[in-house]
């Protein structure tokens, strides 16, 4: 069964739901058979961007624009958004779509992907988007990085392919009076970074974390949830890598290096 057919079959029932699901169906039909890890110009809605990998883009669009997992409400005309792991900028486009005057700091560790991010932000005419082409980490340093070529680059897993600069996120958070949304999708570094920021989350209203647990490494979900509770958040957890019969199927075929991947949405009462 081809990728396009799988997507078309799964998404068919969404056709009557809303325009963005119909747009996803169109994108899947057009770009679903493109080779992996090849740059491509993609047009969707009113936007035109260059992506590093069509497969990754399709699932980003589905999650971000069709499912709207990052949607939040703010009373501010110019909400402050920290986009850690911005990739090629689909999330930035969405944030500007719902809040045109948003002030965004977009962090992307992979140099090639960060270049596409900057290009896409500029070509779509967005203002008040600061690109920080460095890894989000717990200290200002240089760190080993594994580039996956799409949206899976990491400072914690894989065989390092380069050294890149890293920033201490805590310093940035403490310089802000308030942050409406802190989005963190940094491929395994999230627990270390947030533990370093545990005393600096008081001005964060909404926190999204994509949590990863890698085979052969300790699972630290308990630390993450305890930190959120101590910081005054309530949270909702959604699995991103479900599997049947988990006592037997201890990893996912699509991500055999991980045995747990969750989306955690934290917010204040």
Buried (B, 14 or more C-beta within 10 A) or exposed (E): EEBBEEBBEEBEEBEEEEEBBBBBBEBBEBBBEBEEEEEBEBEBEEBEBBBBBBBBBBBBBBBBBBBBBBEBEBEEEEBBBBBBBBBBBBBBBBBBBBBEEBBBBBBBBBBBBBBBBBBBBEEBEBEBBEBBBBBBBBEEEEBBBBBBBBBBBBBBBBEBBEEBBBBBBBEBBEEBEEBBBBBBBBBBBBBBBBBBBBEBBEBBBBBBBBBBBBEEBEBBBEBBBEBBEEBEBEBEEEEBBEBEEEEEEEBBEEBEBBBBBBBBBBBEE
